[in-house]
């Protein structure tokens, strides 16, 4: 009997039990801790539900939630059953225990130790594997919904003649099921083997048979299931060859079958499928034969076959059949890859035409006159660069420190006073919390809640009143704004810069504006989540880690909390199955500011179409400077993309609307089946809204990257790589990032009218000269919207980098730069626009000066090149006159008679004195780089000369009348 008394050291100390009060306190604290943990978990769930209900997309939340819950429980229970049943069965099939060896005697102690807890251990093991498997399966909700709701593409792959939907929707789900089956088989096998060993069914060191007949049969069935799953894997691998990625030296990243796949791997997979199926049958037969001899031989044969047939044989075919005549062998598969890739990325309709690029020579006065005239109407030259003038908008139109403009503005189209559509630069005046005079919780989240107003400027000219200062010609400005946009809701509660949460509509008033200055306001919309409910307040206090939400007196009846306030955030949340374009852009439509967000459906399961990485393909010099312009990708590796949805986000109330744009896209139809009534029909887009929609930049960047290689449709030419292009680096940026595409209204060769377009250039691979020019019709109201035109340049024409270098080397540019040395000013180069004209290319680049008294970019010069003729002038008109030779063709002014005395009219004399004074002030301001003073001096000079001219004309008229 064990010693229950004292020991060598005397009686044991009796440890007293805690008092009843202490036990009650500990129990209470434990219960409170558990409740607190549960409430924290509940708070996240509850706030998500409230947010989705507030934006009227609760069906997205519930569909996603129930899909995750269903997958979690179904596959969690299946995995638990797979492990638990095998443990139970192994225990049931255990042999009678007898300690016949040291091994069994050692195991006997473990068996005795766990005997009282067998049920609990079984439950714990099955629960653990079930939780892990269920959590993994819940992450596959997209795969599940696409499989359940998938619709056919109506296109079949050339090898297996299966609809593309099989590869895009079905195959990923089958592979998930197969992976789950492998995991269940392996875990069940391990669990069964350990249980058999623990209870004597398997013996490692004991004499006699190593396994009982029951253990042999049980484990053989599990091994048979594993091998049968391997047979299924071999069969699915056959179809997987159509979407397999590989490296192909002739094409780089390659997707789909090649010669060795079709003629070696495909038959090898079929043979291995048959061997694995036979091997599985041999394992199942062990239930009757009670020996592992045949299945082990079969399994060894399968492994050997996998090495020889699946590895060595394809290598031999590649080495001795393909490599000696690779181009001929691979041509049919290259052709299939080209066709599939062009379809998958929507570039199969691109029109590629040869283009001289040299341009018409201005040999005579008539040609010069025509070129000069045509240059004016060839494009709406956007000399106001939205990528540069963001700081200018910020300095001139910010009005208050707590407002800001984005670094990169947007380009849209608005009608001027004459009703003519004009390219317009637009930016919203958004809230900047860093500029708030006094930072505290009330100011940050209650008082300063919204931005105010849209600022627009002509994209094609500067402000004539500020000339030559170079300020944008604002068509909507001020606080509140006034101008061409008319009356509209100017408050901006949702914007690209609005990251913080705000609480509005309650007792605490918000800062606002009217025509006569500051005032207070209270949000009148239904946006946000109501905080009148104490449960909601508690949930948000926990979710945002802000206890003041729970008890603050600033929150009361009518208070609503706004969050997830950027347009891309909101669209991504209500449509988690979409990939969001990096650039949301604002438009004033129907008296409201609407953010327009382009969204894509993508897939990486389009057979034979080469894959691309969205993050890399859509990166350029703008995304490198501004992370907010980066694409929000659900799938980074894709080989199918469509701009299937155009979304809007109301800048005032945050309401989100999704519109079906691509009515043929099967991926969108699949998601619309999964989330019914979330996407509106295309016909519901109002004409006014449609006027502001445009072709998305990220899709265009993906397409141009693919066009560098896939503009070639000849397999032999594709294989040789003799006509590969590349996207040039931005010549105005030193960071060696790709040049961004530019929105521009222009005429393509053969067209009579300007089209709002998105354009880019290419250079031959490894060379700086111009290789091609690509344009897409970006006007959503156009019948030819989305049509891609590519001009394949056949002459040696300078590319963007060369044009920039030639511009920098121009004597006038050198002098301009030299004059800026020693001052606080810097040159900022704007977008280098490329416009095709008369078989050549017209390059236009605005040049800005930043510094001096105006520490923000102002347009000062325009660089123009045509037919290698480079000029650098104050205005675009002057530059065109110079580059097309109009200066020398204008009639010379007749020489003045030196005997003619200057006018004695005192008005004329005073005007000339004022003009001289203004001229001297202007020269002095120019030396000091004081652009404001220079602008004022030039304005005074112009007025003085006009007064002198008017007075002189009046005097001459009077003299004529007297002589008459």
Secondary structure, 3 states (H helix, E strand, C coil): CCCCCCECCECCCCCCCCCHHHHHHHHHHHHHHHHHHHHHHHHHHHHHHHHHHHCCCHHHHHHHHHHHHHHHHHHHHHHHHHHHHHHHHHHHCCCCCCCCCHHHHHHHHHHHHHHHHHHHHHHHHHHHHHHHHHHHHHCCHHHHHHHHHCCCCCCECCCCCCEHHHHHHHHHHHHHHHHHHHHHHHHHHHHHHHHHHHCCCECCCCCCCCECHHHHHHHHHHHHHHHHHHHHHHHHHHHHHHHCEEEECCCEEEECCCHHHHHHHHHHHHHHHHHHHHHHHHHHHHHHHCCCHHHHHHHHHHHHHHHHHHHHHHHHHHHHHHHHHHHHHHHHHHHHHHHHHHHHCCCCCCEEEEECCCCCCCCCHHHHHHHHHHHHHHEECCCCCCCCCHHHHHHHHCCCCCEECCCCCEEEEEECCCCCEEEEEEEECEECHHHCCCCCHHHHHHHCCCEECEEEEEEEEECCCCCCCCCEEEEEECCCCEECCCCCCCEECCCCCCCCCEEECCCCCEEEEECCEEEEECCCCCCCEECCCHHHHHHHHHHCCCCHHHHCCCCCCCCEEECCCCHHHHHHHHCCCCEECCCCEEEEECCEEEEEEEEEEEECCCCCCCCEEHHHHCCCHHHHHCHHHCCECCCCEECEEEEEEEEEEECCCCCEEEEECCCCCHHHHHHHHHCCCCCECHHHCCHHHHCCCECCHHHHHHHHHHHHHHCCCCHHHHHHCCCCEECCECCCCCCCCECCCEEEEECCCCCCCCEEEEEEEEEECCCCCEEEEEEEECECCCCCCCCEEEEEECCCCCCHHHHHHHHHCCHHHHHHHHHHCCCCCEEEEEEEEEEEECCEEEEEEEEEEEECCEEEEEEEEEEEEECCEEEEECCHHHHHHHHCCCHHHCCCCCCCCCCCCCCCCHHHHHHHHHHHHHHHHHHHHHHCCCHHHHHHHHHHHHHHHHHHHHHHHHHHHHHHHHHC
